[in-house]
Amino acid sequence: MAGTLPAKASPRGSLDFDADVAGASPTPEAGSAPGSGGNGRRLARSLVIKGLCLVGGAFLLKHLTKTTTRRDHARIVAQSLSGEKFSTEQAARDPMTYFNLRLLTCPATVLADGARVLYFEQAFWRTPERPYRQRFYMVKPCPKEMKCDVEVASYAVRDIEEYRNYCDRPKNQRPQPVEVVGDMAEHLTTVYLSKCERGRRCLYEGSTPPGGFPNSWNGASRCTSELTIFKTGEIHCWDRAYDDEGNQVWGVRQGPYEFKPGNSSTSGIMSETDFINSLQKDDKAVATLSSS
């Protein structure tokens, strides 16, 4: 067009608009433009942050979707059974049926297959140094073919005097872990536990098989056990025995014993002497006793 000046060619062959656009910045050369280093650093930081977010999200997703194995269940059950628990509150509510008992359980050894062996003793609250029931518990995952998560098997203690107050003693004054396996006597019962459904108060619950296990104490021919473990650390135990005709010969009839962690008031609770004196009068008094 007449009167129009041609655009001035830049040294690199690109168009230079300095003459046409007032105040326009010149085209930057590669590697020399102001701020190009800052842009590169910002881009690098952005990539690093995105990478960390992706890695963190992957770890979080893996954690949230991780499947609890049966070995994990066995560890949780062993931990839940361990410690000192009392039936104090239940005994205060119904002293004619339930007695103020103390349970004490602690780790004894771990077997080569990963099974955890716990030592257990049960005593009256007032005389914890004189337990009337002593056991070993073996806690391990259920076999794959069974529809349960954890099995808790109980065994008699070969020398009860040697293990009396085992958990209360310093470790260097206890029978050593390598001795425990040899001190486990005859098998008594096994309870098969399954994890409770989501939304319930309990963690695990289960029982012995329907037919129970042989037991000859106080005229019994078989015994059964039920066990529930709660998220609070509380456990409910219900041991009963029957004769050949199916009559219950020992064990509480109304419901399980409720053992809670910690201690509480003992006012209004039947003493050990009262308990012993009532054995011949009330079969409910033998609720938690069995042969040692």
Buried (B, 14 or more C-beta within 10 A) or exposed (E): EEEEEEEEEEEEEEEBBBEEEEEEEEEEEEEEEEEEEEEEEEEEEEEEEEEEEEEEEEEEEEEEEEEEEBBBBBBBBBBBBBBBBBBBBBBBEEBEBBBBBBBBBBBBBEEEEEBBBBBBBBBBBEEBEEBBBBBBBBBBBBEEEEEBBBBBBBBBBEEBEEBBBBBBEEEEEBBEBEEBBEBBBEEBBBBBBBBBEEEEEBBBBBBBEEEBBEBEBBEBBBBBBBBBBBEEBBBBBBBBBBBEEEEBBBBBEEEBBBBBEEEEEBEEBBBBEEBEEBEEEEBBBBBBBBEE
